[in-house]
Structure formats: structure tokens, C-alpha cells
Amino acid sequence: MALILSIETSGERCSVAVHNDDVLLASAYEAQPRAHAAKLAPLLEQVLKNAGISASQLNAVAISAGPGSYTGLRIGTSTAKGICYTLGIPLLAVNTLDLLIAQLKQEQKAGAQLLCPMIDARRMEVYCKIVDRENHLIQEMKPVVVDEFTFTTLLNNQTIHFFGDGAKKCRMVIQHKNALFSDNIFPVAETLGILAFHKLGKNITEDLLNFEPVYLKEFLIKSPRKAIIQ
């Protein structure tokens, strides 16, 4: 038996969950945008209480590894590391794009031949990857500037389901009969905990001292123009 606390703070929303192995015990969610700093601690207290356990009983903590919001990931990572250090338990990290793929499949909306989770960056930029329905990698994770021709080669031969918060703006420019869109798929802690459980079973844990998530900020600051990136 493994009690896993999951913390999802990669985007504007914030959610937490507790699983016993892959069975959900309790979850809590905050829809207010960018409220991680104020809401995360109360959410953690609430979810532990609803699960009927104390923090000292936890066996691992899981977080989204990004890509995602600099502020959100920093808050989630520092909180998770603090708990792991205090309790002497492992840290588990799940790539946010992989989390989105699992979320889509859980909601039974994965009807296309290829799946493309998208995380919004700025303007027409997104972080994305492409897999087939069996999760075989077609295109590795990378930042992409999306225009009407970005995915044409693949779209001419296969249907692609674009989803995540980056898909909304892409819907406006990708006009192709083989393109499907869902911009209401978000990463949530309930699904994060299930993926983390499988990682724990394979003993895939993170180095507490050196782990850093993938911040969108690292992509944005490469612009040669002087700018302040939030």
C-alpha cells in the first residue's frame, strides 16, 4: 500500500489529490486563476482531512514536471520538496503533456489517429508533442510557433486531436478537415496520482536536491528583444 499526495500547479488552476495506490481517496480543486500561493496550503489540509490521513502517513509526493507556468510550478515544486524532505519520502514527477494525454483518454475523447497535447506559451507559441493512440512518440516535446502550415504534412495523412489550453488559439489558424480540437482538457491531480503510482512501482523517483521542472519561462526568454517575462 502506498499513500501518494499529488499536487498539480502547472497552469492557472490548482488541484491536489490523495491516492491509496491507484485508488482515489480524496481530491480538492481551486478554479480561481493564479491563486496557487494563497490556496495550495488550505487545499492540502482539506484533502488530507477528507482522506482521513495525516501528512506523516504519506509514502510519496507527486507533482507535474512541466512544461507550465513558472510561478505555478515553482510553488508546487517547493511545496512538494519540502514535504518530501521533512518526511524522508520520494518525489515523483510526471510530464504535464503526458498528464494531458492521460486526461484526454480518461475522458474518452481520444478518437483521432494522433494526439497532440498543447500548453499555451504566448502569442502563437505552444509546447507540444505528438503520439499515436498507443502512446508511441511521433514528435518529441518542443516549443512550436503555430501557423496554418505547421502540421500540414501529418494532417494530410492522419487525423490529429489537438487539446489542452494551447489548442484554443490554434483552432483559429489550423483549418484542416483532419484536425480535431478540445481546449477544455486540463491537467488534474486525480489523474496525476495514477500516473505517479505506476512510476513509484517502477522505482522512478526524482533527485530532491537537483530536480527542476520545465518552465515555460526558459522558452520565452530566448527572444533577442529585451522584455520582462512573467
C-alpha positions in Angstrom: 0.0 0.0 0.0 1.3 3.5 -0.9 -0.3 6.7 0.0 0.5 9.3 -2.6 -0.2 13.0 -2.4 -0.4 14.7 -5.8 0.0 18.4 -6.5 -0.9 19.9 -9.9 0.0 23.5 -10.3 1.4 23.7 -13.9 -1.4 26.0 -15.2 -3.8 28.6 -14.0 -5.8 26.1 -12.0 -4.7 24.2 -8.9 -5.6 20.7 -7.7 -4.5 18.2 -5.2 -5.4 14.5 -4.5 -4.6 11.6 -2.3 -4.4 8.0 -3.7 -4.0 4.7 -1.9 -2.0 3.0 -4.7 -4.2 3.9 -7.7 -7.4 4.3 -5.8 -8.6 7.9 -5.2 -9.3 8.7 -1.6 -9.9 12.4 -1.8 -9.3 15.4 -4.1 -9.7 19.2 -4.0 -9.7 21.8 -6.7 -9.3 25.6 -7.0 -10.7 27.2 -10.1 -9.6 30.8 -9.3 -6.7 31.6 -11.8 -3.2 32.1 -10.4 -4.3 31.5 -6.8 -1.7 28.8 -6.1 0.3 30.8 -3.4 -2.8 31.5 -1.3 -4.9 28.4 -2.0 -2.4 25.4 -2.1 -1.8 25.1 1.7 -5.6 25.1 2.5 -6.2 22.6 -0.3 -3.6 20.3 1.1 -5.1 20.4 4.6 -8.6 19.8 3.2 -7.6 16.8 1.0 -5.7 15.1 3.9 -8.6 15.6 6.2 -11.1 14.2 3.7 -8.8 11.2 3.0 -8.7 10.5 6.7 -5.0 10.5 7.0 -2.2 12.7 8.4 0.8 14.0 6.4 3.1 11.7 8.3 1.4 8.7 6.8 2.3 9.7 3.2 4.6 7.4 1.2 5.4 9.7 -1.7 4.5 13.1 -3.2 3.8 13.6 -6.9 4.0 16.8 -9.0 3.6 18.0 -12.6 7.1 18.3 -14.1 6.0 20.9 -16.6 6.2 22.4 -19.1 4.0 25.0 -17.4 3.7 28.3 -15.6 6.9 29.4 -13.9 5.1 30.7 -10.8 2.8 27.7 -10.5 5.4 25.1 -11.0 7.8 26.8 -8.6 5.2 26.9 -5.9 4.1 23.3 -6.4 7.7 22.0 -6.6 8.9 23.8 -3.5 5.9 22.6 -1.5 6.4 19.0 -2.7 10.1 19.1 -2.0 9.5 20.5 1.5 7.1 17.7 2.4 9.5 15.0 0.9 12.5 16.4 2.8 10.5 16.6 6.1 9.1 13.1 5.9 12.0 11.4 4.1 9.8 10.2 1.2 10.4 10.1 -2.5 9.4 12.8 -5.1 7.6 11.6 -8.2 7.3 13.9 -11.3 5.1 13.5 -14.4 5.5 15.4 -17.6 2.5 17.7 -18.0 2.0 16.8 -21.6 1.8 13.1 -20.7 -0.7 14.1 -18.0 -2.8 15.8 -20.6 -2.8 12.7 -22.8 -3.9 10.5 -19.9 -6.6 13.1 -19.0 -7.9 13.0 -22.6 -8.1 9.3 -22.7 -9.8 9.2 -19.3 -12.5 11.5 -20.6 -12.8 9.1 -23.6 -12.3 11.8 -26.2 -9.3 10.3 -28.0 -10.8 9.5 -31.3 -8.1 10.7 -33.7 -5.2 8.7 -35.0 -2.6 11.1 -33.5 -2.8 13.0 -30.2 -1.2 16.4 -29.7 -1.4 17.9 -26.2 -0.6 21.7 -26.3 0.4 24.0 -23.5 -0.1 27.7 -24.1 3.1 29.9 -24.1 2.5 33.3 -25.7 1.2 34.7 -29.0 1.1 31.7 -31.3 3.7 29.7 -29.4 2.9 26.4 -27.6 4.7 23.5 -26.1 3.6 20.2 -27.6 4.4 16.7 -28.5 2.6 14.1 -30.8 1.9 10.5 -30.0 -0.3 7.8 -31.6 -3.2 6.2 -29.6 -0.8 3.6 -28.2 1.5 6.4 -26.9 4.2 5.8 -29.4 6.2 9.0 -29.9 5.7 10.7 -33.3 7.2 14.1 -32.4 9.2 14.8 -29.3 8.3 17.7 -26.9 9.4 21.0 -28.2 8.2 24.7 -28.4 6.4 25.4 -31.7 5.2 28.6 -33.3 1.9 27.6 -34.8 0.6 28.7 -38.2 -1.7 27.2 -40.8 1.1 25.1 -42.2 2.8 23.8 -39.0 1.2 20.3 -39.0 0.1 20.1 -42.7 2.3 17.1 -43.6 0.9 15.0 -40.8 -2.7 16.3 -41.2 -2.7 15.4 -44.9 -2.4 11.7 -44.0 -3.9 11.3 -40.5 -6.3 12.8 -38.1 -4.8 14.8 -35.2 -6.6 15.7 -32.0 -5.2 19.0 -30.6 -6.1 19.6 -26.9 -5.0 21.5 -23.8 -5.1 25.2 -23.2 -2.8 25.8 -26.2 -5.4 24.3 -28.6 -7.8 27.2 -28.3 -5.7 29.7 -30.2 -4.5 27.0 -32.7 -8.1 26.3 -33.7 -8.2 29.8 -35.3 -5.3 29.1 -37.7 -5.3 25.4 -38.3 -8.2 24.9 -40.8 -7.9 21.3 -41.9 -10.5 18.6 -42.2 -8.3 16.1 -40.3 -7.9 18.5 -37.3 -9.9 18.0 -34.1 -9.8 20.3 -31.1 -10.6 20.2 -27.4 -9.5 23.2 -25.4 -11.3 22.2 -22.2 -8.9 19.4 -21.3 -6.8 20.4 -18.2 -4.2 18.5 -16.1 -5.7 17.4 -12.8 -4.2 15.8 -9.6 -6.6 12.9 -9.7 -5.0 11.6 -13.0 -1.5 12.7 -11.9 -1.7 10.4 -8.9 -2.5 7.3 -11.1 0.5 8.0 -13.4 2.7 8.6 -10.3 1.6 5.3 -8.8 2.9 3.5 -11.9 6.2 5.4 -11.6 6.6 4.5 -8.0 6.0 0.9 -8.8 9.0 1.1 -11.2 11.0 3.0 -8.6 11.3 6.0 -10.9 11.8 8.8 -8.5 13.5 12.3 -8.6 16.6 13.6 -7.0 15.3 16.0 -4.4 18.3 18.2 -4.5 18.6 18.7 -8.2 15.1 18.3 -9.6 13.7 21.3 -11.5 10.5 21.3 -13.6 10.3 22.5 -17.2 9.4 26.2 -17.0 7.8 27.9 -19.9 9.9 30.9 -19.0 13.0 29.1 -20.2 11.5 29.1 -23.7 10.2 32.6 -23.6 13.3 34.4 -22.5 15.3 33.2 -25.6 13.8 36.1 -27.5 16.6 38.6 -28.5 14.4 41.5 -27.7 14.6 42.9 -24.2 11.5 42.0 -22.3 10.2 41.1 -18.9 8.6 37.7 -18.9 6.0 36.9 -16.2 
